[in-house]
Amino acid sequence: MLLAGANKKILYLSQTYEGSVHDKKIADEAEIEFEETIELLQDSGFQGFEPEKANVEMPVKKPKGKELTDGQKQENKRKASQRVVVEHAIGQLKVWRIVKDKIRSCRHKLRDEVMLIAC
């Protein structure tokens, strides 16, 4: 899990996990605390994650069998345009092939070190 600022700078990086571990579980284990109140833009993978001193913003999900209103669609677009900065920060990490490839080493913390260097 990582947190990125509006300038695509990585602000927080948790230890790395296997792909099968759910985002919400990683966030809960990280026990992140903020010094001041921030606006936290997150996707549906973190549904229910609401740390103290964070104003959480998530896109509105379409109700089953119904449609979103035009206002909800506009609000989702606004949130997506802000969140895309984080996605671009993640994309910049993946330029470094070693970050996304499987590391075959018996050294326990090598994956975390590689990710930290890439950040």
Secondary structure, DSSP 8 states (H G I E B T S, - for coil): -EEE-TTS-EEEE-----TTS-HHHHHHHHT---SS-EEEE--GGGTT---TTEEEE------TTS---HHHHHHHHHHHHHHHHHHHHHHHHTTSHHHHS----S-TTHHHHHHHHH-
